[in-house]
Amino acid sequence: MAFRSFLNSPVGPKTTHFWGPIANWGFVAAGLVDTQKPPEMISGNMTGVMCIYSALFMRFAWMVQPRNYLLLVCHVSNESVQLYQLSRWAKSQGYLTQKKDEAASQ
């Protein structure tokens, strides 16, 4: 009975509210795999775009009716992975070490 109600719910597997987030977990998986690669291979522009994309869709998932918690969790996860990747890229480019060098010289 519970499975049948889930199957026919507004966010069940018969809707894009279900399959959209399932497909978006691919971004999270790809980001997690990329954490094992050297930071020189990270595209700062693309990672920044992915951060903005996930932030916008977190808001969408919260505002859409019915509220899409599966999409929200997916984009929170992707935002976390992409921010980590962005920090790795920034460190490799010298953006985050500059402040430490300035503080040490004062």
C-alpha positions in Angstrom: 0.0 0.0 0.0 2.8 2.5 0.9 4.7 1.6 -2.3 1.5 2.2 -4.4 1.0 5.6 -2.8 4.6 6.5 -3.5 4.4 5.2 -7.0 1.4 7.5 -7.7 2.5 10.5 -5.6 3.3 13.9 -7.2 7.1 13.2 -6.6 7.0 9.5 -7.4 8.8 7.6 -10.2 6.1 8.4 -12.7 7.2 12.1 -12.7 10.1 14.3 -13.6 10.2 15.4 -9.9 11.8 11.9 -9.4 13.8 11.2 -12.5 15.3 14.7 -12.7 17.1 14.4 -9.4 18.1 10.8 -10.1 19.9 12.0 -13.3 21.5 14.9 -11.4 23.2 12.6 -9.0 25.6 12.0 -12.0 27.0 15.4 -11.4 27.7 14.5 -7.7 29.3 11.2 -8.7 31.5 12.9 -11.3 32.6 15.5 -8.9 33.5 12.9 -6.3 35.6 11.0 -8.9 37.3 14.2 -9.9 38.5 14.8 -6.3 41.1 12.1 -7.0 42.5 13.9 -9.9 45.3 16.5 -9.7 44.0 20.1 -9.1 45.7 21.3 -12.3 43.0 19.4 -14.3 40.2 21.4 -12.7 38.5 24.1 -14.7 37.9 27.0 -12.5 35.3 28.4 -14.9 33.3 25.2 -15.1 33.5 24.5 -11.4 32.2 28.1 -10.7 29.3 27.6 -13.1 28.4 24.3 -11.4 28.4 26.1 -8.1 26.0 28.7 -9.4 23.9 26.1 -11.1 23.5 24.0 -7.9 22.7 27.1 -5.8 20.0 28.2 -8.2 18.4 24.7 -8.3 18.6 24.4 -4.6 16.3 27.4 -4.5 14.1 26.0 -7.2 13.8 22.7 -5.4 12.7 24.5 -2.3 10.2 26.8 -4.0 8.5 24.3 -6.4 5.2 22.7 -5.4 5.3 20.0 -4.3 8.6 20.7 -2.6 11.2 18.5 -4.1 13.5 17.3 -1.3 15.3 14.7 -3.5 16.4 17.5 -5.9 17.3 19.7 -2.9 19.6 17.1 -1.3 21.1 16.3 -4.7 22.1 20.0 -5.3 23.3 20.5 -1.7 25.6 17.5 -2.3 26.7 18.8 -5.6 27.3 22.3 -4.2 29.5 20.8 -1.5 31.6 18.8 -3.9 32.0 21.7 -6.3 33.0 24.1 -3.6 35.6 21.6 -2.4 36.8 21.3 -6.0 36.8 25.1 -6.4 39.0 25.4 -3.2 41.4 22.8 -4.6 41.6 24.8 -7.8 42.1 28.1 -6.0 44.9 26.6 -3.8 46.6 25.3 -6.9 46.4 28.7 -8.6 47.8 30.4 -5.5 44.7 32.3 -4.6 44.3 30.9 -1.1 48.0 30.8 -0.1 48.5 34.5 -0.8 46.8 35.7 2.4 48.9 33.3 4.5 52.1 34.7 2.9 50.9 38.3 3.6 50.1 37.5 7.2 53.4 35.8 7.7 55.3 38.8 6.3 53.6 41.3 8.7 
